[in-house]
Every structure is written in C-alpha cells, then in structure tokens.
Amino acid sequence: MFRIALVDDSVPVRSALRELLEDEGFEIAGEAGTGAEGLELIQAESPDAVVLDLAMPGLDGLRAIPKIRELAPDVKIVVLSLAGRSLQVDALEAGAHAYFGKGEPMQHVVVGLRSVLQDG
C-alpha cells in the first residue's frame, strides 16, 4: 500500500482527494495546507508520494518542489493545480514527476499516481 501526503490549501480538494485515494487503496500519510507544512509532513511521515498544489500562500508548490527533492529524494511529486499549463514545464523542470490540472477528471490523478509509483 502506497502512502500519500496531500498538500493543498483547499480543504474541499484535500477531502475529495482523500476519499478518492482511500477508495482506490492508497493510505493517506497526512494533509497540509501550505508548502512549509507540507515539508514538515514529508519529513515526519516519509510518504511514498505527495500530491502538491502550486498556488498556495507562503511557500508555494513550485518553490517547494526542489526543497522536497532535497529533503526526500525518493518521494514522488505529483502536481495537481489550477495554476495552468503554463507552469507545467516549470514544475516538471523543478523535479515534479507528473502534472495534472484541477479541471481534469480526478481519476487521472489516480492513474498518474499509480504509474509514477510503480514505474517511476
């Protein structure tokens, strides 16, 4: 069972993701509402992957990606954001393993997570 950290400033998004991912057999390692809280969560819980929003107050997701890579190099980073496709290349270049827009079907995130975790 893969353990996932959810880092998004939207409580409804985190709740929906938690429900979907738990239904799909993932374990939720914890939730955070900012990039800084996400770093603390990753350090404390050592999840297999993090689902990360880009647009958050304080330390945003794009600036958090390299810090996550440094703190936990084996953690897979899947970005789920409304920030738009213009930041997709920036997120992937910063070290994210996959990028999904919040307008896409949530099932795409599940498939993407499985792919990243199983295939790298």
N, CA, C and O atoms as CSV, one atom per row, in Angstrom:
chain,resi,resn,atom,element,x,y,z
A,1,MET,N,N,0.842,-1.176,0.000
A,1,MET,CA,C,0.000,0.000,0.000
A,1,MET,C,C,0.892,1.246,0.000
A,1,MET,O,O,1.788,1.376,0.834
A,2,PHE,N,N,0.642,2.143,-0.927
A,2,PHE,CA,C,1.412,3.378,-1.020
A,2,PHE,C,C,0.834,4.444,-0.095
A,2,PHE,O,O,-0.382,4.578,0.038
A,3,ARG,N,N,1.728,5.198,0.542
A,3,ARG,CA,C,1.338,6.270,1.457
A,3,ARG,C,C,1.501,7.610,0.739
A,3,ARG,O,O,2.548,7.895,0.157
A,4,ILE,N,N,0.441,8.429,0.793
A,4,ILE,CA,C,0.397,9.681,0.048
A,4,ILE,C,C,0.193,10.853,1.000
A,4,ILE,O,O,-0.644,10.787,1.900
A,5,ALA,N,N,0.957,11.925,0.803
A,5,ALA,CA,C,0.748,13.185,1.515
A,5,ALA,C,C,-0.016,14.128,0.588
A,5,ALA,O,O,0.295,14.226,-0.599
A,6,LEU,N,N,-1.001,14.811,1.126
A,6,LEU,CA,C,-1.801,15.762,0.352
A,6,LEU,C,C,-1.439,17.173,0.798
A,6,LEU,O,O,-1.600,17.515,1.969
A,7,VAL,N,N,-0.950,17.996,-0.132
A,7,VAL,CA,C,-0.544,19.355,0.194
A,7,VAL,C,C,-1.274,20.312,-0.749
A,7,VAL,O,O,-0.910,20.470,-1.914
A,8,ASP,N,N,-2.312,20.939,-0.208
A,8,ASP,CA,C,-3.162,21.840,-0.976
A,8,ASP,C,C,-3.855,22.767,0.012
A,8,ASP,O,O,-4.299,22.320,1.069
A,9,ASP,N,N,-3.952,24.047,-0.315
A,9,ASP,CA,C,-4.579,24.983,0.618
A,9,ASP,C,C,-6.102,24.895,0.620
A,9,ASP,O,O,-6.748,25.537,1.448
A,10,SER,N,N,-6.682,24.127,-0.275
A,10,SER,CA,C,-8.131,23.957,-0.339
A,10,SER,C,C,-8.562,22.709,0.433
A,10,SER,O,O,-8.257,21.584,0.037
A,11,VAL,N,N,-9.272,22.924,1.531
A,11,VAL,CA,C,-9.762,21.794,2.328
A,11,VAL,C,C,-10.703,20.909,1.515
A,11,VAL,O,O,-10.589,19.686,1.599
A,12,PRO,N,N,-11.640,21.476,0.721
A,12,PRO,CA,C,-12.507,20.604,-0.082
A,12,PRO,C,C,-11.734,19.736,-1.083
A,12,PRO,O,O,-12.095,18.581,-1.308
A,13,VAL,N,N,-10.681,20.284,-1.678
A,13,VAL,CA,C,-9.873,19.495,-2.620
A,13,VAL,C,C,-9.180,18.360,-1.869
A,13,VAL,O,O,-9.186,17.216,-2.323
A,14,ARG,N,N,-8.585,18.679,-0.724
A,14,ARG,CA,C,-7.919,17.632,0.063
A,14,ARG,C,C,-8.906,16.550,0.489
A,14,ARG,O,O,-8.590,15.361,0.433
A,15,SER,N,N,-10.099,16.961,0.913
A,15,SER,CA,C,-11.109,15.981,1.338
A,15,SER,C,C,-11.525,15.067,0.189
A,15,SER,O,O,-11.643,13.853,0.360
A,16,ALA,N,N,-11.744,15.660,-0.978
A,16,ALA,CA,C,-12.131,14.865,-2.149
A,16,ALA,C,C,-11.010,13.907,-2.545
A,16,ALA,O,O,-11.262,12.746,-2.868
A,17,LEU,N,N,-9.777,14.399,-2.517
A,17,LEU,CA,C,-8.638,13.542,-2.849
A,17,LEU,C,C,-8.488,12.414,-1.836
A,17,LEU,O,O,-8.256,11.264,-2.211
A,18,ARG,N,N,-8.619,12.743,-0.555
A,18,ARG,CA,C,-8.512,11.722,0.497
A,18,ARG,C,C,-9.519,10.602,0.242
A,18,ARG,O,O,-9.167,9.423,0.252
A,19,GLU,N,N,-10.764,10.981,0.015
A,19,GLU,CA,C,-11.816,9.979,-0.199
A,19,GLU,C,C,-11.523,9.126,-1.428
A,19,GLU,O,O,-11.611,7.900,-1.374
A,20,LEU,N,N,-11.173,9.777,-2.534
A,20,LEU,CA,C,-10.899,9.048,-3.772
A,20,LEU,C,C,-9.702,8.111,-3.616
A,20,LEU,O,O,-9.770,6.942,-3.995
A,21,LEU,N,N,-8.618,8.621,-3.063
A,21,LEU,CA,C,-7.404,7.813,-2.954
A,21,LEU,C,C,-7.580,6.665,-1.965
A,21,LEU,O,O,-7.091,5.562,-2.210
A,22,GLU,N,N,-8.269,6.905,-0.855
A,22,GLU,CA,C,-8.527,5.811,0.084
A,22,GLU,C,C,-9.409,4.740,-0.559
A,22,GLU,O,O,-9.194,3.546,-0.349
A,23,ASP,N,N,-10.403,5.169,-1.343
A,23,ASP,CA,C,-11.253,4.206,-2.060
A,23,ASP,C,C,-10.441,3.377,-3.055
A,23,ASP,O,O,-10.793,2.236,-3.353
A,24,GLU,N,N,-9.353,3.959,-3.567
A,24,GLU,CA,C,-8.501,3.281,-4.545
A,24,GLU,C,C,-7.378,2.475,-3.894
A,24,GLU,O,O,-6.533,1.917,-4.594
A,25,GLY,N,N,-7.362,2.409,-2.550
A,25,GLY,CA,C,-6.396,1.575,-1.858
A,25,GLY,C,C,-5.130,2.265,-1.397
A,25,GLY,O,O,-4.210,1.608,-0.909
A,26,PHE,N,N,-5.065,3.579,-1.543
A,26,PHE,CA,C,-3.914,4.321,-1.041
A,26,PHE,C,C,-4.130,4.651,0.435
A,26,PHE,O,O,-5.267,4.759,0.894
A,27,GLU,N,N,-3.043,4.807,1.166
A,27,GLU,CA,C,-3.108,5.274,2.549
A,27,GLU,C,C,-2.703,6.745,2.561
A,27,GLU,O,O,-1.710,7.117,1.936
A,28,ILE,N,N,-3.454,7.575,3.258
A,28,ILE,CA,C,-3.117,8.987,3.350
A,28,ILE,C,C,-2.210,9.183,4.557
A,28,ILE,O,O,-2.609,8.932,5.694
A,29,ALA,N,N,-0.983,9.634,4.300
A,29,ALA,CA,C,0.007,9.839,5.355
A,29,ALA,C,C,-0.283,11.103,6.147
A,29,ALA,O,O,0.157,11.231,7.290
A,30,GLY,N,N,-1.016,12.037,5.559
A,30,GLY,CA,C,-1.369,13.280,6.226
A,30,GLY,C,C,-1.708,14.352,5.215
A,30,GLY,O,O,-1.569,14.165,4.006
A,31,GLU,N,N,-2.160,15.490,5.745
A,31,GLU,CA,C,-2.556,16.614,4.912
A,31,GLU,C,C,-1.890,17.885,5.412
A,31,GLU,O,O,-1.618,18.030,6.603
A,32,ALA,N,N,-1.630,18.811,4.483
A,32,ALA,CA,C,-1.058,20.108,4.822
A,32,ALA,C,C,-1.673,21.165,3.910
A,32,ALA,O,O,-2.063,20.877,2.779
A,33,GLY,N,N,-1.753,22.391,4.421
A,33,GLY,CA,C,-2.368,23.478,3.675
A,33,GLY,C,C,-1.394,24.483,3.087
A,33,GLY,O,O,-1.803,25.400,2.375
A,34,THR,N,N,-0.098,24.320,3.379
A,34,THR,CA,C,0.928,25.206,2.818
A,34,THR,C,C,2.150,24.381,2.452
A,34,THR,O,O,2.297,23.236,2.880
A,35,GLY,N,N,3.020,24.978,1.654
A,35,GLY,CA,C,4.251,24.280,1.292
A,35,GLY,C,C,5.121,23.989,2.500
A,35,GLY,O,O,5.710,22.913,2.599
A,36,ALA,N,N,5.207,24.956,3.434
A,36,ALA,CA,C,6.023,24.757,4.634
A,36,ALA,C,C,5.474,23.617,5.486
A,36,ALA,O,O,6.235,22.789,5.985
A,37,GLU,N,N,4.151,23.574,5.653
A,37,GLU,CA,C,3.533,22.459,6.403
A,37,GLU,C,C,3.761,21.148,5.673
A,37,GLU,O,O,3.961,20.107,6.300
A,38,GLY,N,N,3.731,21.197,4.351
A,38,GLY,CA,C,3.974,20.001,3.553
A,38,GLY,C,C,5.372,19.443,3.778
A,38,GLY,O,O,5.547,18.230,3.891
A,39,LEU,N,N,6.369,20.325,3.844
A,39,LEU,CA,C,7.733,19.873,4.106
A,39,LEU,C,C,7.830,19.199,5.473
A,39,LEU,O,O,8.489,18.169,5.616
A,40,GLU,N,N,7.175,19.779,6.471
A,40,GLU,CA,C,7.174,19.176,7.805
A,40,GLU,C,C,6.504,17.805,7.776
A,40,GLU,O,O,6.991,16.850,8.381
A,41,LEU,N,N,5.384,17.721,7.066
A,41,LEU,CA,C,4.651,16.456,6.950
A,41,LEU,C,C,5.514,15.392,6.272
A,41,LEU,O,O,5.578,14.255,6.739
A,42,ILE,N,N,6.163,15.749,5.193
A,42,ILE,CA,C,7.012,14.799,4.462
A,42,ILE,C,C,8.160,14.321,5.340
A,42,ILE,O,O,8.493,13.136,5.346
A,43,GLN,N,N,8.762,15.239,6.077
A,43,GLN,CA,C,9.864,14.859,6.955
A,43,GLN,C,C,9.386,13.936,8.076
A,43,GLN,O,O,10.083,12.989,8.440
A,44,ALA,N,N,8.207,14.206,8.619
A,44,ALA,CA,C,7.692,13.419,9.745
A,44,ALA,C,C,7.147,12.057,9.319
A,44,ALA,O,O,7.299,11.075,10.046
A,45,GLU,N,N,6.517,11.989,8.150
A,45,GLU,CA,C,5.768,10.787,7.763
A,45,GLU,C,C,6.416,9.938,6.676
A,45,GLU,O,O,6.007,8.794,6.477
A,46,SER,N,N,7.410,10.458,5.971
A,46,SER,CA,C,8.088,9.731,4.892
A,46,SER,C,C,7.113,9.040,3.933
A,46,SER,O,O,7.162,7.821,3.774
A,47,PRO,N,N,6.228,9.815,3.292
A,47,PRO,CA,C,5.292,9.193,2.347
A,47,PRO,C,C,6.017,8.711,1.085
A,47,PRO,O,O,7.163,9.078,0.828
A,48,ASP,N,N,5.325,7.891,0.317
A,48,ASP,CA,C,5.866,7.438,-0.964
A,48,ASP,C,C,5.724,8.520,-2.031
A,48,ASP,O,O,6.543,8.625,-2.944
A,49,ALA,N,N,4.654,9.331,-1.894
A,49,ALA,CA,C,4.380,10.380,-2.876
A,49,ALA,C,C,3.648,11.528,-2.204
A,49,ALA,O,O,3.054,11.380,-1.137
A,50,VAL,N,N,3.711,12.671,-2.862
A,50,VAL,CA,C,2.966,13.845,-2.423
A,50,VAL,C,C,2.167,14.364,-3.610
A,50,VAL,O,O,2.683,14.482,-4.721
A,51,VAL,N,N,0.888,14.674,-3.355
A,51,VAL,CA,C,0.068,15.370,-4.341
A,51,VAL,C,C,0.114,16.831,-3.921
A,51,VAL,O,O,-0.328,17.179,-2.826
A,52,LEU,N,N,0.644,17.683,-4.782
A,52,LEU,CA,C,1.026,19.044,-4.426
A,52,LEU,C,C,0.345,20.077,-5.313
A,52,LEU,O,O,0.382,19.984,-6.539
A,53,ASP,N,N,-0.277,21.063,-4.673
A,53,ASP,CA,C,-0.814,22.222,-5.379
A,53,ASP,C,C,0.327,23.209,-5.600
A,53,ASP,O,O,1.291,23.218,-4.834
A,54,LEU,N,N,0.231,24.035,-6.633
A,54,LEU,CA,C,1.264,25.040,-6.857
A,54,LEU,C,C,0.921,26.372,-6.212
A,54,LEU,O,O,1.789,27.018,-5.624
A,55,ALA,N,N,-0.341,26.791,-6.315
A,55,ALA,CA,C,-0.761,28.102,-5.822
A,55,ALA,C,C,-1.223,27.994,-4.374
A,55,ALA,O,O,-2.377,27.670,-4.095
A,56,MET,N,N,-0.289,28.274,-3.451
A,56,MET,CA,C,-0.599,28.238,-2.020
A,56,MET,C,C,0.047,29.450,-1.368
A,56,MET,O,O,1.025,29.989,-1.887
A,57,PRO,N,N,-0.496,29.883,-0.230
A,57,PRO,CA,C,0.115,31.017,0.467
A,57,PRO,C,C,1.485,30.639,1.049
A,57,PRO,O,O,1.761,29.472,1.325
A,58,GLY,N,N,2.319,31.644,1.223
A,58,GLY,CA,C,3.652,31.388,1.783
A,58,GLY,C,C,4.517,30.669,0.766
A,58,GLY,O,O,4.666,31.122,-0.369
A,59,LEU,N,N,5.084,29.551,1.176
A,59,LEU,CA,C,5.905,28.737,0.289
A,59,LEU,C,C,4.995,28.020,-0.701
A,59,LEU,O,O,4.308,27.065,-0.340
A,60,ASP,N,N,4.992,28.480,-1.948
A,60,ASP,CA,C,4.101,27.849,-2.934
A,60,ASP,C,C,4.688,26.521,-3.410
A,60,ASP,O,O,5.841,26.194,-3.131
A,61,GLY,N,N,3.875,25.779,-4.123
A,61,GLY,CA,C,4.287,24.448,-4.557
A,61,GLY,C,C,5.485,24.446,-5.477
A,61,GLY,O,O,6.340,23.565,-5.385
A,62,LEU,N,N,5.556,25.429,-6.368
A,62,LEU,CA,C,6.677,25.465,-7.310
A,62,LEU,C,C,8.002,25.654,-6.569
A,62,LEU,O,O,9.005,25.039,-6.930
A,63,ARG,N,N,8.012,26.492,-5.545
A,63,ARG,CA,C,9.236,26.686,-4.757
A,63,ARG,C,C,9.468,25.535,-3.785
A,63,ARG,O,O,10.595,25.311,-3.343
A,64,ALA,N,N,8.403,24.803,-3.449
A,64,ALA,CA,C,8.536,23.668,-2.535
A,64,ALA,C,C,9.145,22.443,-3.219
A,64,ALA,O,O,9.801,21.635,-2.562
A,65,ILE,N,N,8.935,22.298,-4.529
A,65,ILE,CA,C,9.392,21.089,-5.236
A,65,ILE,C,C,10.885,20.822,-5.018
A,65,ILE,O,O,11.237,19.713,-4.618
A,66,PRO,N,N,11.778,21.789,-5.262
A,66,PRO,CA,C,13.197,21.480,-5.045
A,66,PRO,C,C,13.531,21.185,-3.585
A,66,PRO,O,O,14.436,20.401,-3.298
A,67,LYS,N,N,12.805,21.807,-2.671
A,67,LYS,CA,C,13.026,21.542,-1.247
A,67,LYS,C,C,12.596,20.123,-0.886
A,67,LYS,O,O,13.250,19.453,-0.086
A,68,ILE,N,N,11.489,19.668,-1.484
A,68,ILE,CA,C,11.037,18.289,-1.270
A,68,ILE,C,C,12.074,17.319,-1.831
A,68,ILE,O,O,12.425,16.332,-1.184
A,69,ARG,N,N,12.561,17.609,-3.042
A,69,ARG,CA,C,13.557,16.736,-3.687
A,69,ARG,C,C,14.822,16.623,-2.825
A,69,ARG,O,O,15.433,15.558,-2.737
A,70,GLU,N,N,15.201,17.740,-2.191
A,70,GLU,CA,C,16.384,17.746,-1.340
A,70,GLU,C,C,16.117,16.995,-0.034
A,70,GLU,O,O,16.953,16.212,0.419
A,71,LEU,N,N,14.959,17.235,0.561
A,71,LEU,CA,C,14.600,16.640,1.846
A,71,LEU,C,C,14.346,15.138,1.729
A,71,LEU,O,O,14.766,14.357,2.582
A,72,ALA,N,N,13.652,14.748,0.662
A,72,ALA,CA,C,13.236,13.349,0.490
A,72,ALA,C,C,13.350,12.975,-0.985
A,72,ALA,O,O,12.345,12.970,-1.695
A,73,PRO,N,N,14.553,12.664,-1.456
A,73,PRO,CA,C,14.771,12.431,-2.886
A,73,PRO,C,C,13.954,11.293,-3.488
A,73,PRO,O,O,13.729,11.279,-4.699
A,74,ASP,N,N,13.506,10.343,-2.676
A,74,ASP,CA,C,12.746,9.214,-3.211
A,74,ASP,C,C,11.238,9.469,-3.291
A,74,ASP,O,O,10.510,8.681,-3.894
A,75,VAL,N,N,10.772,10.554,-2.692
A,75,VAL,CA,C,9.341,10.864,-2.713
A,75,VAL,C,C,8.950,11.306,-4.122
A,75,VAL,O,O,9.600,12.168,-4.715
A,76,LYS,N,N,7.898,10.717,-4.644
A,76,LYS,CA,C,7.386,11.092,-5.962
A,76,LYS,C,C,6.472,12.303,-5.791
A,76,LYS,O,O,5.671,12.354,-4.857
A,77,ILE,N,N,6.592,13.264,-6.682
A,77,ILE,CA,C,5.817,14.505,-6.599
A,77,ILE,C,C,4.855,14.568,-7.780
A,77,ILE,O,O,5.267,14.601,-8.940
A,78,VAL,N,N,3.563,14.583,-7.457
A,78,VAL,CA,C,2.522,14.713,-8.466
A,78,VAL,C,C,1.827,16.049,-8.220
A,78,VAL,O,O,1.212,16.254,-7.173
A,79,VAL,N,N,1.926,16.949,-9.183
A,79,VAL,CA,C,1.314,18.262,-9.058
A,79,VAL,C,C,-0.135,18.192,-9.535
A,79,VAL,O,O,-0.437,17.627,-10.586
A,80,LEU,N,N,-1.024,18.785,-8.730
A,80,LEU,CA,C,-2.436,18.938,-9.087
A,80,LEU,C,C,-2.763,20.394,-8.828
A,80,LEU,O,O,-2.848,20.816,-7.675
A,81,SER,N,N,-2.948,21.172,-9.897
A,81,SER,CA,C,-3.049,22.608,-9.696
A,81,SER,C,C,-3.986,23.286,-10.678
A,81,SER,O,O,-4.199,22.812,-11.794
A,82,LEU,N,N,-4.540,24.403,-10.239
A,82,LEU,CA,C,-5.302,25.299,-11.109
A,82,LEU,C,C,-4.383,26.322,-11.767
A,82,LEU,O,O,-4.833,27.142,-12.567
A,83,ALA,N,N,-3.122,26.273,-11.437
A,83,ALA,CA,C,-2.175,27.295,-11.878
A,83,ALA,C,C,-2.064,27.382,-13.399
A,83,ALA,O,O,-1.563,28.377,-13.922
A,84,GLY,N,N,-2.513,26.380,-14.099
A,84,GLY,CA,C,-2.493,26.432,-15.550
A,84,GLY,C,C,-1.324,25.691,-16.156
A,84,GLY,O,O,-0.298,25.466,-15.515
A,85,ARG,N,N,-1.504,25.326,-17.388
A,85,ARG,CA,C,-0.489,24.549,-18.095
A,85,ARG,C,C,0.800,25.336,-18.304
A,85,ARG,O,O,1.849,24.748,-18.564
A,86,SER,N,N,0.731,26.654,-18.194
A,86,SER,CA,C,1.954,27.444,-18.391
A,86,SER,C,C,3.015,27.092,-17.354
A,86,SER,O,O,4.209,27.239,-17.616
A,87,LEU,N,N,2.590,26.628,-16.176
A,87,LEU,CA,C,3.542,26.254,-15.136
A,87,LEU,C,C,3.911,24.770,-15.172
A,87,LEU,O,O,4.748,24.319,-14.390
A,88,GLN,N,N,3.298,24.020,-16.066
A,88,GLN,CA,C,3.580,22.585,-16.137
A,88,GLN,C,C,5.064,22.324,-16.398
A,88,GLN,O,O,5.685,21.515,-15.708
A,89,VAL,N,N,5.625,23.002,-17.385
A,89,VAL,CA,C,7.036,22.801,-17.713
A,89,VAL,C,C,7.905,23.209,-16.531
A,89,VAL,O,O,8.864,22.513,-16.198
A,90,ASP,N,N,7.578,24.338,-15.892
A,90,ASP,CA,C,8.358,24.796,-14.734
A,90,ASP,C,C,8.325,23.756,-13.617
A,90,ASP,O,O,9.355,23.470,-13.006
A,91,ALA,N,N,7.150,23.190,-13.348
A,91,ALA,CA,C,7.020,22.190,-12.276
A,91,ALA,C,C,7.816,20.930,-12.601
A,91,ALA,O,O,8.493,20.385,-11.729
A,92,LEU,N,N,7.744,20.468,-13.833
A,92,LEU,CA,C,8.474,19.265,-14.225
A,92,LEU,C,C,9.984,19.517,-14.221
A,92,LEU,O,O,10.759,18.649,-13.816
A,93,GLU,N,N,10.398,20.699,-14.669
A,93,GLU,CA,C,11.824,21.028,-14.641
A,93,GLU,C,C,12.344,21.162,-13.211
A,93,GLU,O,O,13.517,20.897,-12.947
A,94,ALA,N,N,11.464,21.576,-12.282
A,94,ALA,CA,C,11.855,21.721,-10.880
A,94,ALA,C,C,11.978,20.370,-10.179
A,94,ALA,O,O,12.578,20.275,-9.108
A,95,GLY,N,N,11.402,19.312,-10.794
A,95,GLY,CA,C,11.542,17.984,-10.211
A,95,GLY,C,C,10.261,17.214,-9.978
A,95,GLY,O,O,10.295,16.115,-9.425
A,96,ALA,N,N,9.120,17.772,-10.389
A,96,ALA,CA,C,7.867,17.016,-10.274
A,96,ALA,C,C,7.897,15.842,-11.248
A,96,ALA,O,O,8.519,15.909,-12.308
A,97,HIS,N,N,7.210,14.765,-10.866
A,97,HIS,CA,C,7.169,13.563,-11.705
A,97,HIS,C,C,5.968,13.545,-12.651
A,97,HIS,O,O,5.991,12.866,-13.678
A,98,ALA,N,N,4.917,14.296,-12.301
A,98,ALA,CA,C,3.718,14.354,-13.139
A,98,ALA,C,C,2.965,15.632,-12.806
A,98,ALA,O,O,3.134,16.196,-11.725
A,99,TYR,N,N,2.132,16.086,-13.737
A,99,TYR,CA,C,1.359,17.315,-13.558
A,99,TYR,C,C,-0.057,17.083,-14.071
A,99,TYR,O,O,-0.254,16.568,-15.172
A,100,PHE,N,N,-1.040,17.469,-13.259
A,100,PHE,CA,C,-2.444,17.385,-13.653
A,100,PHE,C,C,-3.138,18.692,-13.303
A,100,PHE,O,O,-2.867,19.293,-12.263
A,101,GLY,N,N,-4.039,19.127,-14.184
A,101,GLY,CA,C,-4.848,20.304,-13.896
A,101,GLY,C,C,-6.053,19.916,-13.068
A,101,GLY,O,O,-6.580,18.813,-13.210
A,102,LYS,N,N,-6.492,20.819,-12.202
A,102,LYS,CA,C,-7.640,20.529,-11.347
A,102,LYS,C,C,-8.935,20.378,-12.143
A,102,LYS,O,O,-9.924,19.865,-11.619
A,103,GLY,N,N,-8.941,20.815,-13.396
A,103,GLY,CA,C,-10.123,20.647,-14.234
A,103,GLY,C,C,-10.226,19.265,-14.864
A,103,GLY,O,O,-11.269,18.913,-15.415
A,104,GLU,N,N,-9.158,18.480,-14.789
A,104,GLU,CA,C,-9.167,17.128,-15.355
A,104,GLU,C,C,-9.935,16.180,-14.437
A,104,GLU,O,O,-10.077,16.453,-13.245
A,105,PRO,N,N,-10.428,15.073,-14.980
A,105,PRO,CA,C,-11.072,14.082,-14.108
A,105,PRO,C,C,-10.095,13.595,-13.036
A,105,PRO,O,O,-8.936,13.299,-13.325
A,106,MET,N,N,-10.580,13.518,-11.795
A,106,MET,CA,C,-9.729,13.113,-10.677
A,106,MET,C,C,-9.169,11.708,-10.868
A,106,MET,O,O,-8.127,11.380,-10.300
A,107,GLN,N,N,-9.837,10.881,-11.652
A,107,GLN,CA,C,-9.338,9.536,-11.893
A,107,GLN,C,C,-7.981,9.573,-12.595
A,107,GLN,O,O,-7.183,8.646,-12.462
A,108,HIS,N,N,-7.724,10.653,-13.346
A,108,HIS,CA,C,-6.418,10.801,-13.996
A,108,HIS,C,C,-5.304,10.889,-12.954
A,108,HIS,O,O,-4.201,10.385,-13.165
A,109,VAL,N,N,-5.606,11.532,-11.832
A,109,VAL,CA,C,-4.609,11.647,-10.754
A,109,VAL,C,C,-4.298,10.260,-10.195
A,109,VAL,O,O,-3.141,9.933,-9.932
A,110,VAL,N,N,-5.340,9.449,-10.018
A,110,VAL,CA,C,-5.152,8.085,-9.506
A,110,VAL,C,C,-4.264,7.292,-10.456
A,110,VAL,O,O,-3.306,6.652,-10.024
A,111,VAL,N,N,-4.577,7.331,-11.737
A,111,VAL,CA,C,-3.796,6.605,-12.737
A,111,VAL,C,C,-2.367,7.140,-12.772
A,111,VAL,O,O,-1.414,6.366,-12.853
A,112,GLY,N,N,-2.219,8.460,-12.712
A,112,GLY,CA,C,-0.889,9.060,-12.714
A,112,GLY,C,C,-0.070,8.670,-11.495
A,112,GLY,O,O,1.118,8.366,-11.607
A,113,LEU,N,N,-0.709,8.678,-10.330
A,113,LEU,CA,C,-0.016,8.267,-9.103
A,113,LEU,C,C,0.461,6.827,-9.199
A,113,LEU,O,O,1.613,6.521,-8.889
A,114,ARG,N,N,-0.432,5.947,-9.630
A,114,ARG,CA,C,-0.049,4.535,-9.769
A,114,ARG,C,C,1.128,4.386,-10.726
A,114,ARG,O,O,2.079,3.655,-10.448
A,115,SER,N,N,1.055,5.082,-11.848
A,115,SER,CA,C,2.105,4.985,-12.860
A,115,SER,C,C,3.447,5.470,-12.302
A,115,SER,O,O,4.470,4.802,-12.453
A,116,VAL,N,N,3.428,6.631,-11.661
A,116,VAL,CA,C,4.663,7.198,-11.100
A,116,VAL,C,C,5.227,6.291,-10.011
A,116,VAL,O,O,6.438,6.080,-9.948
A,117,LEU,N,N,4.371,5.757,-9.160
A,117,LEU,CA,C,4.833,4.918,-8.047
A,117,LEU,C,C,5.309,3.546,-8.512
A,117,LEU,O,O,6.265,3.004,-7.959
A,118,GLN,N,N,4.663,2.989,-9.507
A,118,GLN,CA,C,5.022,1.643,-9.950
A,118,GLN,C,C,6.112,1.638,-11.007
A,118,GLN,O,O,6.949,0.736,-11.046
A,119,ASP,N,N,6.096,2.657,-11.870
A,119,ASP,CA,C,7.020,2.667,-12.995
A,119,ASP,C,C,8.101,3.725,-12.890
A,119,ASP,O,O,9.055,3.734,-13.667
A,120,GLY,N,N,7.944,4.622,-11.915
A,120,GLY,CA,C,8.902,5.735,-11.799
A,120,GLY,C,C,8.532,6.836,-12.732
A,120,GLY,O,O,9.216,7.859,-12.782
